[in-house]
Amino acid sequence: MNSRRTRTVVALLAVSSILLLAAAGGAVPGLLSAGPLGGDATDDRPDDPTTEGTVGYVEGYWHDDELAVDDREGAVVEDDELEAVVYRSMARVEEIRGLTFDEEVSVDVVTRAEFEENNSEVFGTADGDERIRLNVEGEALFAVDNETDATDERDTLYGGAVGGYYEPGTDRVVVVSDDVDEPSVDEPVLGHELGHALQDQRFDIGSYNRSTVDQDNAKNGLVEGDATRIETEYETRCEAGWSCLDSAASGDGSANLNWVLYAMIFQPYSDGPDYVDHLLGTDDPAGDDWDAVDAAYDDPPASSSEVIRPGTEREPAGVDVEDRSNESWSQLEVDGEPATETYGEAGLVAMFAGDALDSLEPSVIDRESFLTEQTGEYDYDHPYTDGWADDELVTYVPDDASADDPTAAADRSGYVWETEWTSSEEAEQFLAGYREQLELEGADPVADRRDTYVIDEEFPGAYYLEHDGETVTIVHAPTVAELSAVDEGAAPPGEDEIDHEDVDPDDETTDDGGETIPGFGVLAALVAVAAAVAVAIRARD
């Protein structure tokens, strides 16, 4: 496994306007001498409960116990009260999931300044060739222009928005708090993070193969769908009878998010709960049999397509880009391996729909289609991309490229992006969307070259499109002349062969002059503020 994949990041950036989790104290110490206030024990509870063997009981605390901190304004938790909150929350996660923790989960708290200073340890570092790769791939998604560094965009996305994360393998929850002295705890969100700890102890989620973005999103569809369902049921029970912290935290600042990257990262959180509902056989997890969800950890989704459409199987078809570059170009290597990436259906939807979250930008998949006004949810199932079967993007660099200046090197680089579709008709649908994307970016066709385009502004360079049955290949290089150097035979002389008539079944493209996003009133506090909880998943070597 490439070292760049030893740390994989999953971020929840807009599920609830009160998702900003802030807690107090450091690692959880021993049991509080005060003990729980005591809820009403049911008659069928064992006389000698144990943390490891009794569902709904952890270190002296039952799931329905009351605590002195319950209903306190602002859910403020003092240092010596955190342990009780954590133990009771663990018991509540057990009660919801019907599983017990194998061992204690430590909870550490850091200031936001400390997190931002050291977040490379969580989300991984990117230098030299790796930074070139990320920049080229960011440009391929039309997410990061030639004047922007993709690593900086990622750090901005996470650094100011992350409220906490869980590290599989270490059994540790880390909470990021703006105010460590007087923090507040969103209890259902704490349950979400502790749910990840339970997953790791029971199902070893850190061992999954996450070597591509699509594999990451696929596995997170199960992992985050499960944890989000725990959080939802937790909140429901707080409203119905459990005594809980009176969570009232909310963000009050704005975040400069990269919407394409955001839309790609958010997909498992949007579709994962429905995927888990499908496994449960219901949309109400209360009292349901979780056996099917537990079994899914042995056979997790193989692609983001399987999470977008629960119940379908979409095993990647297998794409291996043939190296047809000339002697002046070569595939970029990172840690001795070619720099490749698979973005999957979720990544392609993000490319077409990312700007739908920006009220000032037109997009291929428009905001009415991507953002559901009634529920404030995102829809990742679209005709342009629903025929995805596989894809592979390979970064190419000229011999004179230097890793000392990754941004400049990325400007001089290129790529070959081969996509596979379930039919030639599905390939045509994707081509229609991609040509529309090129048009929105200001691309002009090259008169004497087949299916070749040039962009002068944000994403400058030459683009060649090739459609062969179920395969669509995109070749990008700094100039038209260099396209064939990156991929032999690209941009040949002649007339276009791809039909330029729009194949747009839903007429999704729109530019409404900067009107407010439909449903944005529902999501204003969610997306603009970007209250966030993140889970850092470190895949084991």
Secondary structure, DSSP 8 states (H G I E B T S, - for coil): --GGGSSEEEEE-SS-TT------SSS--S--SS--------TTS-SS--TTTSTTEETTEETT---TTTT-GGGB--GGGHHHHHHHHHHHHHHHHT---SS--EEEEEEHHHHHHHTHHHH----HHHHHHHHHHHHHTTSS-TTS-HHHHHHHHHHTT--EEEETTTTEEEEEES-SSS-B--HHHHHHHHHHHHHHHHH-GGGS---SHHHHHHHHHHHHHHHHHHHHHHHHHHHHT-----------S-----HHHHHHHHHHHHHHHHHHHHHHTSS--TT---HHHHHHTTS--SSHHHHHSTT---------------TTEEE-EETTEE-EE--HHHHHHHHHHGGGGSTTS-BSS-HHHHB-TTT--B----TTTTTEEEEEEEEEEETT--TTSHHHHHHT-EEEEEEEESSHHHHHHHHHHHHHHHHHTT-EE-TTBTTEEEE-SSS-EEEEEEEETTEEEEEEESSHHHHHHHSTT-S-BS---S--S---TT---B--SS---TTHHHHIIIIIT---EEEEE----
